[in-house]
Amino acid sequence: MARKNHGKTLHTRARFLITINLKRRPLFYIFTILLPVVLLHFLNSFVFLLPSQSGEKTSMAVSILLSFQLFLSIIRDSLPENSLTVSLFSLYVSQANFTSVVIVGVNILLLKMKENPTPKWIVRMCKMELQKVDIVSDNVQDEEKTRPKWPDIETKLNRICFSCFIVFSSGLTAVVLGMLTI
């Protein structure tokens, strides 16, 4: 920009100062992606509390597995393809997906065990818990009465699986959410 000042030409530069304040608003992603994935991860463990007679155990486990696949595709579409590192949240969803695959497999194995004789180590484990001794008369209940029935064994195995998977899910979620907040 040139101006004349008493016959002299002065050159001045025009300056503009632009300030842009950017603020992250993570609530959208928290409520649409993070919260549903965490809730599905916990819901996945509750499959073991469903009665096997209803026939819904495996279908619920497979539905949750498919939901994780959907979230993985959503996350894959929103992340850059040429990133040098993998997103921590993407690793969390992948781990939750793997856990869901294991839960589907365990449910199928538990349902398949109904058709075959129960393995001896499981019978022994449940038998020790169910065996009762009458201390006053020193009588041990006979073998047939203390032999655990399949519904008792199945209930015990489902409780063990539920406990293991809920502890694993809680621990993994706590670690990942702790790392995300750092």
N, C-alpha and C positions, 0 to 999 in steps of 0.2 A: 504494500500500500504506500503510495507516494503522496506527499503533501508539499506544498510550497510555503515556505516561511521566509518572507522578506527577500525573495529572489533566490533562496537556497532550497534545494530539494532535500527533504528529510525522508529517510526510509525507516519505517517502523513496522514491526510485525504485530499482527493481531494475535492475541492469545485467548484461548478458551480453556477454561478449567471445567472438566466434566467429572463429576463424582458419581460412581455407580455403587450402590450398596446391594449386595446379593445376600439373601438369607435363605438357608435351606429350610424347607418345610417337609419334614419326613413323615408327618402323620398320615398322608395318603398311602405311602408305601408300608407303613406300619400296619394300618388297618386293612389293606387290600392284599398284601403278600405275606408279611412277617407273622402277624397274628393267626391267620388261617393255617399256615404251615406248622406253627408251634402247637396249635390246638389239634390238628390232625395227627401230629407226632404223638401227643398224649393219648388221643382217642384210639390210636392203633393198639396200644397195650390193653385197652378195655375189651378187646375182642375175646380175650381169654375168660372174661366173666360171663359171656353169653352161654346159655345152655346149648349143648351140642344137639339136643333133640329138635331144636327149632330149625336147624339147617341153615341158619343165617351167618354162622361164624366165618366160613370161608368166603362167602359173598361179600361180607362187610370188609374183611381183610383185603380182598382183591379190589374192592371199590376205593379203599384208602390208598392202595398201591397206585391205582390209576390216577387218583387225585394228585399224588406226588409227581407222577409223570407229567401231568398238566402243568403243575407249578414249575417243574424243571424247564419245560418248553417256554413258559412265560419269562422266566429269569434269563434263559438263553437268548431270547429275543431282545431283552432290554440291556444286556451287557455288551461292551465292545468285543469284537471278534479277535482283535490282534493285541489283546492285553498280555503283558508279560506274566502277571500273577493271576491266580484264580480267586474270585471273590470268596470271602469267608462264608457269606450267606449261601452261596452256591454250593460250597462244600458241605454246609449243614443240611441243605435240602437233599444232596446226594447221599449223605449218611442216613438221613431219615428214610430215603427211598430204599437203601440197602436194608435197613432195619425192617421195613415193611415187607420186603421180599423174604427175609428170614422168618418173620411172623407168619406169612402165608405158608411157608414150608413147614413150620412147626405145627400149625393148625392141621395141615393135611396129614402129617405124621400122627398126630394125636387121634384124628378121626380114623385113620387106617389101623391104628392099634386096637380098635374095637373089634375088628374082624379076626385078628390073630390072637393066639394065646399071649397073655401079658408076660413080658420078660421077667426072669426070676429076680433080677436085681431090684426092679421096681416093686415086685411083690414083697421082697424082704424089707425094703425101705418103708413101705406102707404098713406091713405086718408089725414091725417093731413099734410103730406108733399106736396101732389099734389093740395090741396084745395087752390084756389086763390080768393082773394077779390078785386073787382074793387073799389079802394078808391074814385075815382072821382064821380062815379055815385052811390056808396054804394050798388052795386049789388053783391050778392053772386051767384056763378055759381050753376046751378041746380044739384040735387043729382046724376042724371044719368051721367052727364058729369064728375063729380069729382070722381065717383066710379072708383078705380084703376082697370085696366085690368090685367089679369094674367101675361103677359110678363113683365109689369112694376114691379109687385110684385116679380116675379122670379128674375129679374135683381137686385132689391134691396136686396133680401135675399142672392143672390150669392155674391154681393159686401160685405155685412156684414160678411158672412162666410169667404170669402177670407181675409178680413182685420183681423179678429180674428185669423185665423190659421197662417197667415204670421207673425203676431206679436208673437204668441206663439212659432212658429218655430224659429224665430230670437232670442227670449229671451232664449229658451232652448239651442240653439246652442252656443250662446255667453257665457252662464254660463258653459256649459260643456267644450268648448274649452279653456275657461279661467282656469278651474280647471285642464285640461290636461297639460297646459303649466307651472303650478306651480311646 
